[in-house]
Amino acid sequence: MSVRKVTKPSAEAPNAAPLAVLERTALFGVLDAESLRRLMPATVSVRLARGQVYQLRGARVNGVVIVVRGFLRICLSNVQGKRHVLSQLEAGQIFNLLPVVDGGPAIHDAEAGADTRANEAGDAIAIPGDGRQPAGVRTGLMELQKMFVTLALKAD
């Protein structure tokens, strides 16, 4: 049996990623400029090498991940170590939303492609008294829900 180990990503200086990265995502792009500026101190930029395992299913999640450059392969692995790639997330796409919202562990493995950089919008953006749901995530979800309802009404 082959065992894949998680390696620690190299963290860059806080706020190394520009505000524009958050603005381009569907989740955070609905927030006003002031809200985005308040989120920036809680965002950590990480650099991942090709093939580096970012997280394994069942692990604690540090926050919503925004792919900035390169890509993350989202996978499931069986007990024999065989990997099934479910998706490949590219720049501007988000990851780990469900575990952040429900407070549970990671639901997929994630492995980096070549020269991958990502931003983690971590626990520091949690609402006081509710350590499970970050303010930006809750606001973003409400805005996305409004957009989906609007689109559904237009389709009818």
DSSP file (Angstrom, degrees, kcal/mol; ACC not computed):
  #  RESIDUE AA STRUCTURE BP1 BP2  ACC     N-H-->O    O-->H-N    N-H-->O    O-->H-N    TCO  KAPPA ALPHA  PHI   PSI    X-CA   Y-CA   Z-CA
    1    1 A M              0   0    0      0, 0.0     2,-0.4     0, 0.0    80,-0.1   0.000 360.0 360.0 360.0 133.8    0.0    0.0    0.0
    2    2 A S        -     0   0    0     78,-0.8     2,-0.5    77,-0.0     0, 0.0  -0.777 360.0-156.5 -92.7 132.5    1.3    3.4   -0.9
    3    3 A V        -     0   0    0     -2,-0.4     2,-0.5    78,-0.0    76,-0.0  -0.947   4.2-150.3-114.6 123.5    0.9    6.2    1.6
    4    4 A R        -     0   0    0     -2,-0.5     2,-0.4     0, 0.0    77,-0.0  -0.776  13.7-150.2 -92.0 132.4    0.8    9.8    0.5
    5    5 A K        -     0   0    0     -2,-0.5    48,-0.5    51,-0.0     2,-0.4  -0.797  12.3-124.5-104.4 144.9    2.1   12.3    3.0
    6    6 A V        -     0   0    0     -2,-0.4     2,-0.4    46,-0.1    48,-0.1  -0.725  25.1-156.0 -84.0 130.9    1.0   15.9    3.3
    7    7 A T        -     0   0    0     46,-1.2     0, 0.0    -2,-0.4     0, 0.0  -0.844  25.2-105.4-106.3 147.9    3.9   18.3    3.1
    8    8 A K        -     0   0    0     -2,-0.4    46,-0.1     1,-0.1     2,-0.1  -0.548  33.9-127.1 -74.4 127.1    3.7   21.7    4.6
    9    9 A P        -     0   0    0      0, 0.0     2,-0.6     0, 0.0    39,-0.2  -0.396  26.8-109.2 -68.9 150.9    3.2   24.5    2.0
   10   10 A S  E     -A   47   0A   0     37,-1.6    37,-2.5    -2,-0.1     2,-0.3  -0.725  33.4-139.3 -83.8 123.3    5.7   27.4    2.2
   11   11 A A  E     -A   46   0A   0     -2,-0.6    35,-0.2    35,-0.2     2,-0.2  -0.594  13.1-152.7 -82.7 141.3    3.9   30.5    3.5
   12   12 A E        -     0   0    0     33,-2.9    33,-0.2    -2,-0.3     3,-0.1  -0.440  43.0 -61.0 -99.3 179.7    4.7   33.8    1.9
   13   13 A A    >   -     0   0    0     -2,-0.2     3,-1.5     1,-0.1    32,-0.4  -0.313  68.9 -91.0 -59.8 144.0    4.4   37.2    3.6
   14   14 A P  T 3  S+     0   0    0      0, 0.0    30,-0.2     0, 0.0    -1,-0.1  -0.265 112.8  16.1 -55.4 144.7    0.9   38.0    4.8
   15   15 A N  T 3  S+     0   0    0     28,-1.3    29,-0.1    25,-0.4     4,-0.1   0.693  80.8 139.4  63.9  21.6   -1.1   39.9    2.1
   16   16 A A    <   +     0   0    0     -3,-1.5    -1,-0.1    27,-0.2    28,-0.1   0.838  55.7  73.1 -64.5 -30.7    1.4   38.9   -0.6
   17   17 A A  S    S-     0   0    0     -4,-0.2    26,-0.1    26,-0.1     5,-0.0  -0.640  92.9-112.4 -85.3 141.4   -1.6   38.3   -2.9
   18   18 A P    >>  -     0   0    0      0, 0.0     3,-1.6     0, 0.0     4,-0.6  -0.277  20.2-113.9 -71.7 157.8   -3.3   41.3   -4.3
   19   19 A L  H 3> S+     0   0    0      1,-0.3     4,-1.9     2,-0.2     3,-0.5   0.775 110.8  74.7 -56.7 -28.9   -6.9   42.3   -3.4
   20   20 A A  H 3> S+     0   0    0      1,-0.2     4,-1.4     2,-0.2    -1,-0.3   0.783  85.7  62.3 -59.7 -29.1   -7.8   41.6   -7.0
   21   21 A V  H <4 S+     0   0    0     -3,-1.6     4,-0.5     1,-0.2     3,-0.3   0.932 106.8  43.3 -64.2 -45.0   -7.6   37.9   -6.4
   22   22 A L  H >< S+     0   0    0     -4,-0.6     3,-1.2    -3,-0.5     6,-0.3   0.895 110.3  56.7 -65.8 -39.4  -10.4   38.0   -3.9
   23   23 A E  H 3< S+     0   0    0     -4,-1.9    -1,-0.2     1,-0.2    -2,-0.2   0.791 102.2  56.5 -63.5 -28.0  -12.4   40.4   -6.1
   24   24 A R  T 3< S+     0   0    0     -4,-1.4    -1,-0.2    -3,-0.3     2,-0.2   0.616  88.8  92.5 -81.0 -12.6  -12.3   37.9   -9.0
   25   25 A T  S <> S-     0   0    0     -3,-1.2     4,-2.1    -4,-0.5     5,-0.1  -0.540  76.3-132.5 -85.3 150.2  -13.9   35.0   -7.1
   26   26 A A  T  4 S+     0   0    0     66,-0.4     4,-0.4    -2,-0.2    -1,-0.1   0.859 105.4  49.0 -64.5 -35.3  -17.6   34.4   -7.1
   27   27 A L  T  4 S+     0   0    0      1,-0.1     3,-0.3     2,-0.1    -1,-0.2   0.950 125.2  22.7 -72.8 -50.3  -17.7   34.1   -3.3
   28   28 A F  T >4 S+     0   0    0     -6,-0.3     3,-1.9     1,-0.2    -2,-0.2   0.677 105.5  79.2 -93.6 -18.9  -15.7   37.2   -2.3
   29   29 A G  T 3< S+     0   0    0     -4,-2.1    -1,-0.2     1,-0.3    -3,-0.1   0.665  84.9  64.4 -64.6 -16.4  -16.3   39.3   -5.4
   30   30 A V  T 3  S+     0   0    0     -4,-0.4    -1,-0.3    -3,-0.3     2,-0.2   0.567  85.7  94.6 -82.4  -8.5  -19.8   40.2   -4.2
   31   31 A L  S <  S-     0   0    0     -3,-1.9     2,-0.0     1,-0.1    -3,-0.0  -0.495  82.1-108.8 -83.5 153.3  -18.3   42.0   -1.2
   32   32 A D     >  -     0   0    0     -2,-0.2     4,-2.1     1,-0.1     3,-0.2  -0.312  35.4-101.3 -74.6 166.0  -17.7   45.8   -1.1
   33   33 A A  H  > S+     0   0    0      1,-0.2     4,-2.3     2,-0.2     5,-0.2   0.849 120.6  53.5 -59.0 -38.9  -14.1   47.1   -1.2
   34   34 A E  H  > S+     0   0    0      2,-0.2     4,-1.9     1,-0.2    -1,-0.2   0.915 108.7  48.9 -65.1 -42.7  -14.0   47.8    2.5
   35   35 A S  H  > S+     0   0    0      1,-0.2     4,-1.4     2,-0.2    -2,-0.2   0.907 111.5  50.3 -62.7 -41.3  -15.1   44.3    3.5
   36   36 A L  H  X S+     0   0    0     -4,-2.1     4,-1.4     1,-0.2     3,-0.2   0.907 108.0  52.6 -63.6 -41.4  -12.4   42.9    1.1
   37   37 A R  H  < S+     0   0    0     -4,-2.3    -1,-0.2     1,-0.2    -2,-0.2   0.870 107.5  52.4 -62.3 -35.7   -9.8   45.1    2.7
   38   38 A R  H  < S+     0   0    0     -4,-1.9     4,-0.3     1,-0.2    -1,-0.2   0.803 108.2  52.1 -69.9 -28.1  -10.8   43.8    6.2
   39   39 A L  H >< S+     0   0    0     -4,-1.4     3,-1.6    -3,-0.2     4,-0.4   0.790  90.2  79.6 -75.9 -27.7  -10.4   40.2    4.9
   40   40 A M  G >< S+     0   0    0     -4,-1.4     3,-1.8     1,-0.3   -25,-0.4   0.847  86.0  55.5 -54.6 -42.9   -6.9   40.8    3.6
   41   41 A P  G 3  S+     0   0    0      0, 0.0    -1,-0.3     0, 0.0    -2,-0.1   0.786 107.8  51.9 -62.6 -22.9   -5.0   40.5    6.9
   42   42 A A  G <  S+     0   0    0     -3,-1.6    80,-1.7    -4,-0.3     2,-0.5   0.442  92.2  94.7 -89.6  -0.2   -6.7   37.1    7.4
   43   43 A T  E <   - B   0 121A   0     -3,-1.8   -28,-1.3    -4,-0.4     2,-0.4  -0.813  56.3-166.7 -99.2 128.6   -5.5   35.8    4.0
   44   44 A V  E     - B   0 120A   0     76,-2.4    76,-3.2    -2,-0.5     2,-0.4  -0.946  12.8-141.2-115.9 131.9   -2.3   33.9    3.8
   45   45 A S  E     - B   0 119A   0     -2,-0.4   -33,-2.9   -32,-0.4     2,-0.4  -0.782  21.2-171.1 -92.6 132.5   -0.5   33.2    0.5
   46   46 A V  E     -AB  11 118A   0     72,-3.3    72,-2.5    -2,-0.4     2,-0.4  -0.948  14.0-146.6-125.3 146.8    1.0   29.7    0.1
   47   47 A R  E     -AB  10 117A   0    -37,-2.5   -37,-1.6    -2,-0.4     2,-0.4  -0.930  16.3-166.3-111.8 133.8    3.3   28.3   -2.6
   48   48 A L  E     - B   0 116A   0     68,-3.3    68,-1.6    -2,-0.4     2,-0.2  -0.958  13.3-134.2-124.6 138.3    3.0   24.6   -3.5
   49   49 A A    >   -     0   0    0     -2,-0.4     3,-2.3    66,-0.2    63,-0.3  -0.499  45.8 -76.0 -85.0 159.0    5.4   22.5   -5.6
   50   50 A R  T 3  S+     0   0    0      1,-0.3    63,-0.2    -2,-0.2    64,-0.1  -0.305 120.2   9.9 -54.5 129.0    4.3   20.1   -8.3
   51   51 A G  T 3  S+     0   0    0     61,-2.7    -1,-0.3     1,-0.3     2,-0.2   0.381  89.6 146.8  81.9  -4.2    2.8   17.0   -6.8
   52   52 A Q    <   -     0   0    0     -3,-2.3    60,-2.8    61,-0.2     2,-0.7  -0.479  50.5-127.5 -68.1 130.2    2.8   18.4   -3.3
   53   53 A V  E     -E  111   0B   0    -48,-0.5   -46,-1.2    58,-0.2    58,-0.3  -0.699  24.3-174.4 -80.9 117.6   -0.2   17.2   -1.3
   54   54 A Y  E     -     0   0B   0     56,-2.5     2,-0.3    -2,-0.7    -1,-0.2   0.901  65.1 -14.2 -80.2 -43.6   -2.0   20.2    0.2
   55   55 A Q  E     -E  110   0B   0     55,-1.3    55,-2.4   -50,-0.0     2,-0.3  -0.990  58.0-135.0-156.4 158.8   -4.5   18.3    2.3
   56   56 A L    >   -     0   0    0     -2,-0.3     3,-2.1    53,-0.2    50,-0.3  -0.882  41.4 -89.1-115.2 150.1   -5.9   14.8    2.8
   57   57 A R  T 3  S+     0   0    0     -2,-0.3    50,-0.2     1,-0.3    52,-0.1  -0.293 114.8  27.1 -54.4 134.8   -9.6   13.9    3.3
   58   58 A G  T 3  S+     0   0    0     48,-2.8    -1,-0.3     1,-0.3    49,-0.1   0.263  92.6 126.4  93.7 -10.7  -10.5   14.0    6.9
   59   59 A A  S <  S-     0   0    0     -3,-2.1    47,-3.1     1,-0.1    -1,-0.3  -0.378  71.8 -91.4 -77.7 158.2   -7.9   16.6    7.8
   60   60 A R        -     0   0    0     45,-0.2     2,-0.4    -3,-0.1    -1,-0.1  -0.455  41.6-131.2 -65.5 140.0   -8.7   19.8    9.6
   61   61 A V        -     0   0    0     43,-0.4     3,-0.1    -2,-0.1    -1,-0.1  -0.823  11.7-159.9 -99.4 132.5   -9.5   22.7    7.2
   62   62 A N        -     0   0    0     -2,-0.4    61,-0.7     1,-0.3     2,-0.3   0.659  60.8 -67.6 -84.7 -17.2   -7.7   26.0    7.7
   63   63 A G  E    S-C  122   0A   0     59,-0.2    -1,-0.3    60,-0.1    59,-0.2  -0.918  74.1 -34.6 154.3-179.5  -10.2   28.1    5.6
   64   64 A V  E     -C  121   0A   0     57,-1.3    57,-3.2    -2,-0.3     2,-0.4  -0.493  58.2-143.7 -68.7 138.2  -11.5   28.7    2.2
   65   65 A V  E     -CD 120  95A   0     30,-3.0    30,-2.1    55,-0.2     2,-0.5  -0.907  10.9-163.4-110.1 132.8   -8.7   28.3   -0.4
   66   66 A I  E     -CD 119  94A   0     53,-2.9    53,-2.7    -2,-0.4     2,-0.4  -0.969  19.7-133.6-114.5 120.3   -8.5   30.5   -3.5
   67   67 A V  E     +C  118   0A   0     26,-2.6    25,-3.7    -2,-0.5    51,-0.2  -0.608  28.0 174.2 -74.4 125.7   -6.3   29.2   -6.3
   68   68 A V  E     -     0   0A   0     49,-2.7     2,-0.3    -2,-0.4    50,-0.2   0.818  64.4  -0.6-100.2 -42.1   -4.1   32.1   -7.5
   69   69 A R  E    S+C  117   0A   0     48,-2.0    48,-2.2    22,-0.1    -1,-0.4  -0.987 115.1   9.2-149.6 150.5   -1.8   30.5  -10.0
   70   70 A G  S    S-     0   0    0     -2,-0.3    21,-0.6    46,-0.2     2,-0.3  -0.543  88.7 -83.1  78.8-145.3   -1.3   26.9  -11.3
   71   71 A F  E     -F   90   0B   0     43,-0.2    42,-2.7    -2,-0.2     2,-0.4  -0.993  18.8-135.5-157.8 159.9   -3.9   24.4  -10.3
   72   72 A L  E     -FG  89 112B   0     17,-2.1    17,-2.9    -2,-0.3     2,-0.6  -0.983  19.1-141.4-117.2 129.6   -5.1   22.0   -7.5
   73   73 A R  E     -FG  88 111B   0     38,-3.5    38,-2.1    -2,-0.4     2,-0.6  -0.819  13.6-149.7 -88.1 124.8   -6.2   18.5   -8.4
   74   74 A I  E     +FG  87 110B   0     13,-3.0    12,-3.1    -2,-0.6    13,-1.6  -0.868  32.5 164.7 -97.6 121.5   -9.2   17.5   -6.2
   75   75 A C  E     -FG  85 109B   0     34,-2.3    34,-3.1    -2,-0.6     2,-0.4  -0.833  38.1-141.8-136.3 164.7   -9.1   13.8   -5.6
   76   76 A L  E     -F   84   0B   0      8,-1.9     8,-3.1    -2,-0.3     2,-0.4  -0.990  22.4-158.9-123.9 139.3  -10.4   10.8   -3.6
   77   77 A S  E     -F   83   0B   0     -2,-0.4     6,-0.2     6,-0.2     2,-0.1  -0.934   5.8-142.9-119.6 143.0   -8.0    8.0   -2.7
   78   78 A N    >   -     0   0    0      4,-2.3     3,-1.9    -2,-0.4     6,-0.0  -0.385  38.7 -91.2 -93.9 179.5   -8.8    4.4   -1.8
   79   79 A V  T 3  S+     0   0    0      1,-0.3    -1,-0.1     2,-0.1   -77,-0.0   0.745 126.2  57.8 -64.8 -23.5   -7.1    2.3    0.8
   80   80 A Q  T 3  S-     0   0    0    -79,-0.1   -78,-0.8     2,-0.1    -1,-0.3   0.523 119.9-109.5 -82.0  -5.3   -4.8    0.9   -1.9
   81   81 A G    <   +     0   0    0     -3,-1.9     2,-0.3     1,-0.3    -2,-0.1   0.448  67.9 148.1  92.0   0.9   -3.6    4.4   -2.7
   82   82 A K        -     0   0    0      1,-0.0    -4,-2.3    -5,-0.0     2,-0.4  -0.532  36.8-145.2 -72.0 134.7   -5.3    4.6   -6.1
   83   83 A R  E     -F   77   0B   0     -2,-0.3     2,-0.5    -6,-0.2    -6,-0.2  -0.839  13.2-162.1-108.6 136.6   -6.4    8.1   -6.8
   84   84 A H  E     -F   76   0B   0     -8,-3.1    -8,-1.9    -2,-0.4     2,-0.5  -0.970  17.8-142.0-115.8 115.2   -9.5    9.3   -8.6
   85   85 A V  E     +F   75   0B   0     -2,-0.5   -10,-0.3   -10,-0.2     3,-0.1  -0.666  21.6 177.5 -80.2 121.0   -9.3   12.9   -9.8
   86   86 A L  E     -     0   0B   0    -12,-3.1     2,-0.3    -2,-0.5   -11,-0.2   0.808  62.6 -13.4 -90.3 -36.1  -12.7   14.6   -9.5
   87   87 A S  E     -F   74   0B   0    -13,-1.6   -13,-3.0     2,-0.0     2,-0.5  -0.985  50.7-133.7-161.4 161.2  -11.8   18.1  -10.6
   88   88 A Q  E     -F   73   0B   0     -2,-0.3     2,-0.4   -15,-0.2   -15,-0.2  -0.962  24.3-153.7-126.9 113.6   -8.9   20.4  -11.4
   89   89 A L  E     -F   72   0B   0    -17,-2.9   -17,-2.1    -2,-0.5     2,-0.2  -0.732  14.4-169.4 -91.9 132.3   -9.3   23.9   -9.9
   90   90 A E  E >   -F   71   0B   0     -2,-0.4     3,-2.3   -19,-0.2   -23,-0.3  -0.520  41.2 -44.0-113.3-179.9   -7.6   26.7  -11.7
   91   91 A A  T 3  S+     0   0    0    -21,-0.6   -23,-0.2     1,-0.3    -1,-0.2  -0.116 125.5  20.5 -49.4 131.4   -6.8   30.4  -10.9
   92   92 A G  T 3  S+     0   0    0    -25,-3.7   -66,-0.4     1,-0.3    -1,-0.3   0.267  96.1 117.0  92.7 -10.1   -9.8   32.2   -9.4
   93   93 A Q    <   -     0   0    0     -3,-2.3   -26,-2.6   -26,-0.2    -1,-0.3  -0.629  55.9-135.0 -92.8 153.1  -11.6   29.1   -8.3
   94   94 A I  E     -D   66   0A   0     -2,-0.2     2,-0.3   -28,-0.2   -28,-0.2  -0.686  17.4-170.9-108.8 160.1  -12.3   28.3   -4.6
   95   95 A F  E     +D   65   0A   0    -30,-2.1   -30,-3.0    -2,-0.2   -32,-0.0  -0.976  60.2  32.7-147.1 151.2  -12.0   25.2   -2.5
   96   96 A N     >  +     0   0    0     -2,-0.3     4,-1.4   -32,-0.2     5,-0.2   0.663  67.3 134.8  75.3  20.9  -12.9   24.0    1.0
   97   97 A L  H  >  +     0   0    0      2,-0.2     4,-2.5     1,-0.2     5,-0.2   0.948  68.2  50.8 -64.8 -48.1  -16.1   26.0    1.1
   98   98 A L  H  > S+     0   0    0      1,-0.2     4,-2.8     2,-0.2     6,-0.3   0.928 109.8  47.8 -59.9 -49.3  -18.3   23.1    2.5
   99   99 A P  H  > S+     0   0    0      0, 0.0     4,-1.2     0, 0.0     5,-0.4   0.858 113.0  50.2 -61.5 -32.1  -16.0   22.1    5.4
  100  100 A V  H  < S+     0   0    0     -4,-1.4    -2,-0.2     2,-0.2    -3,-0.1   0.927 113.7  44.5 -69.2 -43.6  -15.6   25.8    6.4
  101  101 A V  H  < S+     0   0    0     -4,-2.5    -1,-0.2     1,-0.2    -3,-0.2   0.913 123.3  34.3 -68.1 -43.2  -19.4   26.3    6.4
  102  102 A D  H  < S-     0   0    0     -4,-2.8    -1,-0.2    -5,-0.2    -2,-0.2   0.527 102.7-125.1 -94.1  -3.3  -20.3   23.1    8.2
  103  103 A G     <  +     0   0    0     -4,-1.2    -3,-0.2    29,-0.3    -2,-0.1   0.588  66.8 128.5  76.8   8.9  -17.2   23.0   10.5
  104  104 A G        -     0   0    0     -5,-0.4   -43,-0.4    -6,-0.3    -1,-0.2  -0.200  62.0 -84.2 -90.0-177.1  -16.3   19.5    9.4
  105  105 A P        -     0   0    0      0, 0.0   -45,-0.2     0, 0.0    -1,-0.2  -0.231  61.8 -66.7 -80.1 173.9  -13.1   18.0    8.1
  106  106 A A        -     0   0    0    -47,-3.1   -48,-2.8   -50,-0.3     3,-0.1  -0.329  38.2-159.4 -59.3 140.6  -11.8   18.1    4.5
  107  107 A I  S    S+     0   0    0    -50,-0.2     2,-0.3   -49,-0.1   -50,-0.1   0.486  70.4  32.1-103.2  -5.5  -13.9   16.0    2.2
  108  108 A H  S    S-     0   0    0    -52,-0.1     2,-0.2   -32,-0.1   -32,-0.2  -0.944  78.3-111.7-142.1 162.4  -11.3   15.6   -0.6
  109  109 A D  E     - G   0  75B   0    -34,-3.1   -34,-2.3    -2,-0.3     2,-0.4  -0.641  31.5-156.0 -84.1 154.9   -7.6   15.2   -1.1
  110  110 A A  E     -EG  55  74B   0    -55,-2.4   -56,-2.5    -2,-0.2   -55,-1.3  -0.992  11.5-177.6-138.2 130.8   -5.9   18.1   -2.9
  111  111 A E  E     -EG  53  73B   0    -38,-2.1   -38,-3.5    -2,-0.4   -58,-0.2  -0.982  24.1-120.8-129.7 138.9   -2.6   18.0   -4.8
  112  112 A A  E     - G   0  72B   0    -60,-2.8   -61,-2.7    -2,-0.4   -40,-0.2  -0.464  15.6-148.1 -81.9 147.4   -0.8   20.8   -6.5
  113  113 A G    >   -     0   0    0    -42,-2.7     3,-0.7   -63,-0.2   -61,-0.2  -0.165  55.4 -42.5 -89.1-165.8    0.1   21.1  -10.1
  114  114 A A  T 3  S-     0   0    0      1,-0.2    -1,-0.2   -64,-0.1   -43,-0.2  -0.380 121.5  -9.1 -65.5 135.6    3.2   22.9  -11.4
  115  115 A D  T 3  S-     0   0    0      1,-0.2     2,-0.4   -45,-0.1    -1,-0.2   0.885  87.2-179.9  45.6  59.1    4.1   26.3   -9.7
  116  116 A T  E <   -B   48   0A   0    -68,-1.6   -68,-3.3    -3,-0.7     2,-0.4  -0.737  13.5-177.1 -96.0 136.9    0.8   26.6   -7.7
  117  117 A R  E     +BC  47  69A   0    -48,-2.2   -49,-2.7    -2,-0.4   -48,-2.0  -0.993   6.9 176.0-129.2 139.5    0.0   29.5   -5.5
  118  118 A A  E     -BC  46  67A   0    -72,-2.5   -72,-3.3    -2,-0.4     2,-0.5  -0.957  24.0-133.5-139.7 157.5   -3.1   29.7   -3.4
  119  119 A N  E     -BC  45  66A   0    -53,-2.7   -53,-2.9    -2,-0.3     2,-0.6  -0.946  14.8-151.2-110.8 133.6   -4.6   32.1   -0.8
  120  120 A E  E     -BC  44  65A   0    -76,-3.2   -76,-2.4    -2,-0.5     2,-1.1  -0.926   2.6-158.3-103.3 120.1   -6.1   30.7    2.4
  121  121 A A  E     -BC  43  64A   0    -57,-3.2   -57,-1.3    -2,-0.6   -78,-0.2  -0.803  38.2-167.9 -93.5  92.0   -8.8   32.9    3.9
  122  122 A G  E >   - C   0  63A   0    -80,-1.7     3,-1.7    -2,-1.1   -59,-0.2   0.239  34.8 -73.0 -83.2-166.8   -8.4   31.4    7.4
  123  123 A D  G >  S+     0   0    0    -61,-0.7     3,-2.1     1,-0.3   -60,-0.1   0.663 110.5  82.4 -61.7 -20.1  -10.1   31.2   10.7
  124  124 A A  G 3  S+     0   0    0      1,-0.3    -1,-0.3   -82,-0.3   -81,-0.1   0.675  85.4  59.3 -63.8 -15.0   -9.1   34.8   11.6
  125  125 A I  G <  S+     0   0    0     -3,-1.7    10,-2.1   -83,-0.2    11,-0.3   0.273  78.7 127.8 -96.4  13.2  -12.2   36.0    9.6
  126  126 A A  E <   -H  134   0C   0     -3,-2.1     5,-0.2     8,-0.3     3,-0.0  -0.350  67.9-107.9 -68.2 148.8  -14.6   34.1   11.8
  127  127 A I  E >   -H  130   0C   0      6,-0.9     3,-2.4     3,-0.8     6,-0.2  -0.592  42.5-100.6 -73.3 133.5  -17.5   35.9   13.3
  128  128 A P  T 3  S+     0   0    0      0, 0.0    -1,-0.1     0, 0.0    -3,-0.0  -0.335 111.2  19.0 -54.8 133.1  -17.1   36.5   17.0
  129  129 A G  T 3  S+     0   0    0     -3,-0.0     2,-0.3     2,-0.0    -2,-0.0   0.283 118.7  70.2  87.8 -11.1  -19.2   33.9   18.8
  130  130 A D  E X   +H  127   0C   0     -3,-2.4     3,-0.8     3,-0.1    -3,-0.8  -0.709  54.7 174.0-138.2  84.1  -19.4   31.6   15.8
  131  131 A G  E 3  S+     0   0C   0     -2,-0.3    -5,-0.1     1,-0.2    -1,-0.1   0.494  72.2  62.1 -72.2  -2.6  -16.0   30.1   15.1
  132  132 A R  E 3  S+     0   0C   0      1,-0.2   -29,-0.3    -5,-0.1    -1,-0.2   0.753  96.7  51.2 -97.2 -24.8  -17.3   27.9   12.3
  133  133 A Q  E <  S-     0   0C   0     -3,-0.8    -6,-0.9    -6,-0.2    -1,-0.2  -0.896  74.2-140.2-124.6 107.4  -18.6   30.3    9.7
  134  134 A P  E  >  -H  126   0C   0      0, 0.0     4,-2.4     0, 0.0    -8,-0.3  -0.278  20.3-123.9 -61.5 146.2  -16.4   33.2    8.4
  135  135 A A  H  > S+     0   0    0    -10,-2.1     4,-2.6     1,-0.2     5,-0.3   0.902 110.5  50.8 -58.4 -44.7  -18.2   36.5    7.8
  136  136 A G  H  > S+     0   0    0    -11,-0.3     4,-2.6     1,-0.2    -1,-0.2   0.875 109.8  50.6 -63.6 -37.0  -17.1   36.7    4.1
  137  137 A V  H  > S+     0   0    0      2,-0.2     4,-2.7     1,-0.2    -1,-0.2   0.936 111.9  46.5 -66.0 -46.2  -18.3   33.2    3.5
  138  138 A R  H  X S+     0   0    0     -4,-2.4     4,-2.1     2,-0.2    -2,-0.2   0.940 115.9  44.9 -62.7 -47.0  -21.8   33.8    5.0
  139  139 A T  H  X S+     0   0    0     -4,-2.6     4,-2.2     1,-0.2    -1,-0.2   0.923 114.1  50.0 -62.4 -44.4  -22.2   37.1    3.2
  140  140 A G  H  X S+     0   0    0     -4,-2.6     4,-2.7    -5,-0.3    -1,-0.2   0.896 109.5  50.9 -61.4 -41.8  -21.0   35.6   -0.1
  141  141 A L  H  X S+     0   0    0     -4,-2.7     4,-2.4     2,-0.2    -1,-0.2   0.894 109.5  50.5 -63.8 -39.9  -23.3   32.7    0.2
  142  142 A M  H  X S+     0   0    0     -4,-2.1     4,-2.0     2,-0.2    -1,-0.2   0.916 112.4  46.9 -64.3 -41.9  -26.3   35.0    0.8
  143  143 A E  H  X S+     0   0    0     -4,-2.2     4,-2.3     2,-0.2    -2,-0.2   0.905 111.8  50.3 -66.7 -41.4  -25.3   37.0   -2.3
  144  144 A L  H  X S+     0   0    0     -4,-2.7     4,-2.5     1,-0.2    -2,-0.2   0.901 108.5  53.0 -62.8 -39.6  -24.9   33.9   -4.4
  145  145 A Q  H  X S+     0   0    0     -4,-2.4     4,-2.3     1,-0.2    -1,-0.2   0.913 108.6  50.0 -61.5 -42.2  -28.3   32.6   -3.3
  146  146 A K  H  X S+     0   0    0     -4,-2.0     4,-2.6     1,-0.2    -1,-0.2   0.912 110.3  50.3 -61.0 -42.9  -29.8   35.9   -4.4
  147  147 A M  H  X S+     0   0    0     -4,-2.3     4,-2.5     1,-0.2    -2,-0.2   0.909 110.4  49.3 -63.8 -41.4  -28.1   35.7   -7.8
  148  148 A F  H  X S+     0   0    0     -4,-2.5     4,-2.4     2,-0.2    -1,-0.2   0.898 111.4  49.0 -65.6 -40.0  -29.4   32.1   -8.3
  149  149 A V  H  X S+     0   0    0     -4,-2.3     4,-2.4     2,-0.2    -2,-0.2   0.928 111.5  49.9 -63.7 -44.7  -32.9   33.1   -7.4
  150  150 A T  H  X S+     0   0    0     -4,-2.6     4,-2.0     1,-0.2    -2,-0.2   0.927 112.3  47.2 -59.6 -45.7  -32.8   36.1   -9.8
  151  151 A L  H  X S+     0   0    0     -4,-2.5     4,-1.7     1,-0.2    -1,-0.2   0.894 111.3  51.3 -62.6 -40.2  -31.5   33.8  -12.6
  152  152 A A  H  X S+     0   0    0     -4,-2.4     4,-1.1     1,-0.2    -1,-0.2   0.896 109.7  49.6 -65.0 -40.3  -34.1   31.2  -11.9
  153  153 A L  H  < S+     0   0    0     -4,-2.4     3,-0.3     1,-0.2    -1,-0.2   0.881 110.1  51.0 -66.7 -37.6  -36.9   33.9  -12.0
  154  154 A K  H  < S+     0   0    0     -4,-2.0    -1,-0.2     1,-0.2    -2,-0.2   0.837 105.9  56.3 -67.3 -31.6  -35.5   35.2  -15.4
  155  155 A A  H  <        0   0    0     -4,-1.7    -1,-0.2     1,-0.2    -2,-0.2   0.773 360.0 360.0 -71.7 -26.1  -35.5   31.7  -16.8
  156  156 A D     <        0   0    0     -4,-1.1    -1,-0.2    -3,-0.3    -2,-0.2   0.478 360.0 360.0 -77.1 360.0  -39.3   31.2  -16.1
